Amino acid sequence: MVKRVVILGAGVVGAAIAYELSQLDQFEITVLDTAQPARGSTGAALGVLMGIISRKTKGRAWTLRRRSMERFPRLLEELAAAGQPVPHNPHGILKLLREPEELEKGDRLRELRQASGWQLAIWDQEIIQQHCPHLQAKEAAGGVFSPQDFQVQPVPFTEALLAVAQQNGAHCHFGISQPRLDITDQHCQKISTDQNSYPCDWLIVSAGLGSLEITKHLTESLSLGPVLGQAFHLRVPKNLEPQSPFQPVVSFEDIHVVPLGQGEYWVGATVEFPAETGGITPDTTLADQVLQKAIAFYPLLKNAEILRHWSGKRPRPNGQGAPVLKGLADYDNILLATGHYRNGVLLAPATALTIRDWLLAPETIPF
């Protein structure tokens, strides 16, 4: 018997869930969003996949990262084979570390990852300059290089996932009115909008900060807060472009520089919490500090033209770790897959596989 699954939210997480479920004949998929795809936090993300290089080594935090990084290469191949190639930087991630003690921790992480079949390398300043002569790493004791981590462009990735899901038979409706849940006896019967209604056997809430509005009348309160991030899209003069084709993502003290090719780069991001009044607006001083710190270790950006300066709010769970991934208490067919904070793109594949596994074996869902 075919199960009707409605997914609320067409960001990267909802799109990944739709894609994975659309490959199974036992599910009929509908994706709903009040906006166009990837217009929320996904549209503001840098898409840096710090999975293997992450310091997470156990528990759910590492399991999700590991599962995503196992899935990503094949996932990109599948999308390309379906006519939806995703632009990405495959050159790995170099994380610069200021203190020798951090480098020692990085070496221990390298040993741990190597024992599990993953690759990391410890680079001193000489090796960094050899591979990346365009960097200024004098303030760093060295770095950790991860060849298996990389970067994907979040909006094209989301659009590709949805496009192939639709090729597989999924139905997508964007720009709808605010959805309303029709619930009887702790079971969501259908989702209604001003335009239509959508019966469901399972409801997946993956709408980021929009999940608050969707769930506000339900018995279990979902607590998410916005954390704003600002980033830049830059282009350097052609004569300043690095000659080497090897241009990994470079991260130093939580500031990322993402080479996009053709002399273009993304730089970000700030981490800005709401004021006591609850409001949050971009702090231009913080944004400029991020840009100047990036220029300090990536000096060719000094003469770059700013093509775009943007910001977006990430959904951060209050009182629990990110993401919120569970069944909604007191309801037998509502699943939460939201609140991924700064790791929505990274954790989207693992989240989608988790939802798929739960729907195939509902008795395993943690309500």
C-alpha positions in Angstrom: 0.0 0.0 0.0 1.4 3.4 -1.0 2.0 5.8 1.9 1.3 9.5 1.3 4.1 11.7 2.6 3.9 15.5 2.9 7.1 17.4 3.4 6.7 21.0 4.7 9.8 23.0 3.7 11.7 23.1 0.4 15.1 24.0 1.7 18.0 21.6 1.4 16.8 19.2 4.1 13.3 18.9 2.7 14.7 18.5 -0.8 17.0 15.7 0.3 14.2 13.9 2.0 12.0 14.2 -1.0 14.8 12.9 -3.2 15.5 9.8 -1.1 11.9 8.9 -0.6 11.0 9.5 -4.3 13.3 6.5 -5.2 10.9 4.1 -3.3 7.7 3.0 -5.0 5.9 2.7 -1.6 5.8 6.5 -1.0 3.8 9.2 -2.8 5.7 12.5 -2.1 4.3 16.0 -1.9 6.6 19.0 -1.0 5.0 22.3 0.1 6.6 25.6 0.8 5.3 29.2 1.3 8.2 30.5 -0.7 10.3 29.2 -3.6 12.9 26.5 -2.9 16.1 27.4 -0.9 14.9 30.9 0.0 15.4 30.5 3.8 18.7 29.6 5.6 19.7 27.3 2.7 20.0 30.3 0.4 22.4 32.0 2.8 24.6 29.0 3.4 28.2 28.5 2.1 27.8 24.8 1.6 31.1 23.9 3.3 31.0 20.2 4.3 33.2 19.9 7.3 32.4 16.3 8.1 35.7 14.3 8.4 37.6 17.3 9.6 35.0 18.0 12.3 36.1 17.3 15.9 32.9 15.3 16.5 34.0 11.8 17.1 31.1 9.9 18.7 27.4 9.9 19.3 24.7 11.2 17.0 26.8 14.3 16.0 29.5 12.1 14.4 27.1 9.4 13.1 25.2 12.0 11.1 28.3 13.6 9.7 29.8 10.2 8.8 26.7 9.0 7.1 26.4 12.3 5.0 30.0 12.1 3.9 29.5 8.5 2.9 26.4 9.4 0.9 27.6 12.7 -0.8 29.9 11.4 -3.5 27.4 8.9 -4.9 24.5 11.4 -4.4 26.3 14.0 -6.7 26.9 11.2 -9.2 23.3 10.3 -9.2 22.1 13.9 -9.7 24.6 14.4 -12.6 23.5 11.2 -14.2 19.9 12.4 -14.0 20.8 15.6 -15.9 21.2 17.8 -12.7 25.0 18.3 -12.1 25.7 20.3 -9.0 28.6 22.9 -9.0 31.0 22.1 -6.2 34.6 22.5 -5.1 36.2 19.0 -4.9 39.6 20.1 -3.7 39.1 19.4 0.0 39.2 21.6 3.0 42.3 23.1 4.7 41.7 24.1 8.3 44.4 26.4 9.6 45.2 26.2 13.3 46.8 29.0 15.3 48.3 27.1 18.3 50.7 24.1 18.3 48.3 22.5 20.9 45.5 22.6 18.3 47.8 20.9 15.8 48.5 18.1 18.3 44.7 17.6 18.6 44.5 17.6 14.9 47.1 14.8 14.7 45.1 12.7 17.2 42.0 13.3 15.1 44.0 12.2 12.0 44.9 8.9 13.7 41.3 8.3 14.8 39.9 9.0 11.3 42.6 6.9 9.7 41.6 3.9 11.9 38.1 4.2 10.4 39.3 4.5 6.8 39.1 8.3 6.4 42.0 10.5 5.3 43.4 13.6 7.0 46.9 15.1 6.8 48.8 17.5 9.0 50.5 20.3 7.2 53.2 22.6 8.6 53.7 26.1 7.2 56.2 24.8 4.6 53.7 22.3 3.2 50.9 24.8 3.2 53.0 27.3 1.2 54.0 24.5 -1.2 50.4 23.5 -1.9 48.8 26.9 -1.5 51.3 29.7 -2.2 48.5 32.3 -2.4 47.9 31.9 1.4 49.5 33.9 4.2 49.7 31.3 7.0 52.4 33.0 9.2 49.8 33.3 12.0 49.1 29.6 12.0 51.1 26.8 13.5 50.0 24.6 10.6 46.8 23.0 9.4 44.7 19.9 8.9 43.9 19.0 5.3 40.9 16.9 4.5 40.8 15.6 0.9 37.4 13.9 1.4 35.5 17.0 2.7 34.5 19.5 0.1 31.9 22.2 -0.7 28.7 22.2 -2.7 26.7 25.2 -3.8 23.5 25.0 -1.7 20.9 26.5 -4.0 21.8 24.5 -7.1 22.1 21.4 -4.9 18.6 21.9 -3.5 17.1 22.6 -6.9 18.8 19.5 -8.3 17.4 17.3 -5.6 13.9 18.6 -6.1 14.1 18.4 -9.9 15.1 14.7 -9.8 12.5 14.0 -7.1 9.9 15.4 -9.5 11.3 13.3 -12.3 10.7 10.4 -10.0 7.0 11.4 -9.4 7.1 13.8 -6.4 4.7 16.7 -6.4 6.0 20.2 -5.5 3.9 23.2 -4.7 5.7 26.5 -3.9 4.4 29.9 -2.9 1.4 28.5 -1.1 -0.5 30.1 1.8 0.5 29.2 5.3 -0.3 25.4 5.7 -2.8 24.3 8.3 -2.7 20.9 10.0 -6.0 18.9 10.3 -5.5 16.7 13.3 -7.8 14.1 14.8 -6.9 11.8 17.7 -3.2 12.8 17.6 -3.0 11.9 13.9 -2.5 14.5 11.1 -5.2 13.7 8.5 -4.3 16.3 5.9 -2.5 19.6 5.4 -4.7 22.5 4.1 -3.8 25.7 2.3 -6.0 28.3 0.7 -5.4 26.6 -2.7 -5.8 22.9 -1.9 -5.7 20.2 0.7 -3.2 17.3 0.9 -4.1 14.0 2.7 -1.1 12.4 4.4 -0.1 9.2 6.1 3.1 10.9 7.3 4.0 14.6 7.8 7.6 15.7 7.8 8.3 19.2 9.1 11.5 20.5 7.7 10.8 24.2 7.4 13.7 25.6 9.4 12.5 28.6 11.4 9.1 28.3 9.6 8.6 25.1 11.6 7.7 27.3 14.6 4.6 28.6 12.9 3.6 25.2 11.7 3.8 23.5 15.1 2.8 26.4 17.4 -0.7 24.9 18.1 0.6 21.4 18.8 1.1 20.0 22.3 4.9 19.8 22.2 6.4 23.2 21.8 9.3 23.4 19.3 11.9 25.9 20.5 14.1 27.4 17.8 16.0 30.7 17.7 17.5 32.6 14.8 21.2 33.1 14.5 22.1 35.5 11.7 25.1 35.0 9.4 26.5 37.4 6.8 28.7 36.5 3.9 30.3 38.0 0.8 30.6 37.0 -2.9 33.9 38.4 -4.2 35.8 38.5 -7.5 39.5 39.2 -7.8 41.2 40.8 -10.8 42.2 38.3 -13.4 45.9 39.0 -13.0 45.7 38.1 -9.3 44.0 34.7 -9.7 46.2 31.8 -8.4 47.9 29.9 -11.1 47.6 26.6 -9.4 44.4 24.6 -10.2 44.4 23.3 -6.6 42.2 25.6 -4.6 40.7 24.0 -1.5 38.3 25.7 0.8 40.3 27.3 3.5 39.1 27.9 7.1 40.8 29.8 9.9 39.1 30.4 13.2 35.6 29.8 11.8 36.0 32.0 8.8 35.7 30.2 5.5 37.0 31.2 2.0 35.4 29.2 -0.7 37.0 29.3 -4.2 34.3 29.1 -6.9 36.4 29.3 -10.0 36.9 32.1 -12.5 38.4 34.3 -9.8 35.3 34.3 -7.6 35.1 33.5 -3.9 32.6 33.2 -1.1 33.7 34.5 2.3 31.8 34.1 5.6 30.2 34.0 7.9 29.3 36.0 11.0 27.5 34.4 13.9 25.0 36.9 15.3 22.5 36.2 18.1 19.3 38.1 18.8 19.3 41.1 21.2 17.4 40.8 24.5 14.4 42.4 22.7 14.4 39.4 20.3 15.2 41.4 17.2 18.2 40.7 15.0 19.6 42.8 12.2 22.9 42.4 10.4 25.9 44.0 12.1 28.0 45.7 9.4 30.9 46.0 11.7 31.0 42.3 12.3 30.7 41.6 8.6 33.7 43.9 7.9 35.7 42.1 10.6 35.1 38.8 9.0 36.2 40.1 5.6 39.3 41.7 7.0 40.3 38.5 8.8 39.8 36.5 5.6 42.0 39.0 3.7 44.7 38.5 6.4 45.2 34.8 5.6 44.0 35.0 1.9 45.6 38.3 0.9 44.7 38.2 -2.8 41.1 39.1 -1.7 42.3 42.6 -0.7 41.7 43.9 -4.2 38.6 41.9 -4.8 35.3 43.4 -6.0 32.3 42.7 -3.8 29.7 41.3 -6.1 27.2 40.5 -3.3 26.8 40.9 0.4 24.1 38.8 1.9 22.7 37.5 5.2 20.4 34.8 6.4 19.0 33.4 9.6 19.9 29.8 10.7 17.5 27.8 13.0 19.2 26.9 16.2 17.5 24.6 18.7 17.1 26.0 22.3 18.0 23.6 25.1 19.1 20.7 22.8 21.6 19.8 20.2 21.1 20.4 16.5 19.3 19.1 14.6 15.8 18.4 15.9 15.3 14.9 14.4 12.5 12.9 16.0 8.9 12.1 16.0 6.7 14.8 17.5 5.5 13.7 21.0 1.8 12.9 21.3 1.3 12.5 17.5 1.7 9.2 15.7 2.6 10.4 12.2 4.5 13.8 12.5 8.2 13.8 12.2 10.5 16.8 12.9 13.6 17.2 10.7 14.6 20.8 11.4 16.8 23.1 13.4 20.1 22.1 11.7 21.7 25.4 12.7 24.9 25.9 10.7 25.0 22.3 9.2 21.9 22.0 7.1 23.7 21.3 3.9 26.2 19.0 5.5 23.6 16.9 7.4 20.9 16.9 4.7 21.8 13.5 3.2 22.1 11.8 6.6 18.8 13.4 7.8 17.0 12.2 4.6 18.4 8.6 5.1 17.2 8.7 8.7 13.7 9.7 7.8 13.6 7.1 5.1 14.7 4.4 7.5 12.1 5.4 10.0 9.3 5.4 7.5 10.4 1.9 6.4 10.4 0.8 10.0 8.0 3.1 12.0 8.6 1.1 15.2 12.1 2.6 15.4 11.0 6.3 15.4 11.9 8.0 18.7 8.8 9.9 19.7 
